[in-house]
Amino acid sequence: MQLCYALRRGVYYPSQRDAFGEMPPKQYRAGYLAKVKKMGFDTLEVPASYDENAEKHAKELKAELEGAGLAVGCVRAGGPVIDPIQGPKVVARLKQAVKYAAWAGATVVNTTCVTPATEPGGVGSDRRGERVSQGASRLASEYEFERTAAKFREVGQMAADLGLNMSIEVHQGSIADNSVATNHLLDLIDLPTFGANPDLGNILWQFEQPEETSEAAIVALAPRATYWHCKNLLRVHIEELHHTLFIRVPLPDGEIDYRFALSAMADAKYKGYVAIEGVNIGDQLTGDAKSAAYVRGILAELGE
């Protein structure tokens, strides 16, 4: 297993820019990338570029990271592929993301199928900590699974032809929100290069009470994993309001047992990226270095 940095906060002095999942501006990146390398990361997760200069941008980024001893590990994209309004554009962008990944030298494209809230601002629209969650698999029909699988199979075959794997991220607000639903979707997609991203944090925070344990989810999904987001959370349950709040913390400090999870992935012979999904407030580099050291220590114990 290799460490991949799925950064979530990009503030780095003197830049105050904090665009989700994006590195600091290029003029500040030399020192930043040196720090990321020193933290023990091998690769980074990056968003795709969709403009007419995407190929040029991808190749320049590849060269920049290689100069720092790093590489693009994963390109992320996704959205509601079967939504009647957004779906066609999402599929087109996902195909562009696959091309971008190939240009950038990535090995995997991570996607989601999160749907728009059916009642924005209504109960369950935040998809975190309530008794209901809009877009959850428990509300979906088999037809939705079949149509989603058909779209992903089309893009997944394109990725496979370019030598890339794909992963469907277990994510709240989507039909792939737990191990059973995700495995069912993968059965329908039916491509050996299209697997799961068993993001345990997204299972933990979707409902007031998680609908499955992290241990059960990782054991069920590890054999089919092609990428893996790792983040951790502390739950603050307000029983009287039937609501749970969450605080993102470094991997050793939260409620998900990543010693168990890493052991399950090792037992399943997983050889992909352990993508540390960074903290999003405060000194993220110190917090994420703590997560990286924790993972490296456990992997060493496991002989990985």
Secondary structure as UniProt FT lines:
FT   STRAND          2..6
FT   TURN            13..14
FT   TURN            20..21
FT   HELIX           26..28
FT   HELIX           29..38
FT   TURN            39..40
FT   STRAND          43..47
FT   TURN            52..53
FT   HELIX           54..67
FT   TURN            68..69
FT   STRAND          71..76
FT   TURN            81..82
FT   TURN            84..86
FT   HELIX           87..104
FT   STRAND          108..111
FT   TURN            120..121
FT   TURN            123..124
FT   TURN            134..135
FT   HELIX           137..139
FT   HELIX           142..161
FT   TURN            162..163
FT   STRAND          165..169
FT   TURN            172..173
FT   HELIX           179..189
FT   TURN            192..193
FT   STRAND          194..197
FT   HELIX           200..206
FT   HELIX           214..221
FT   HELIX           222..224
FT   STRAND          228..230
FT   STRAND          232..238
FT   HELIX           239..241
FT   STRAND          243..249
FT   HELIX           251..253
FT   HELIX           258..267
FT   TURN            268..269
FT   STRAND          273..277
FT   HELIX           284..302
//
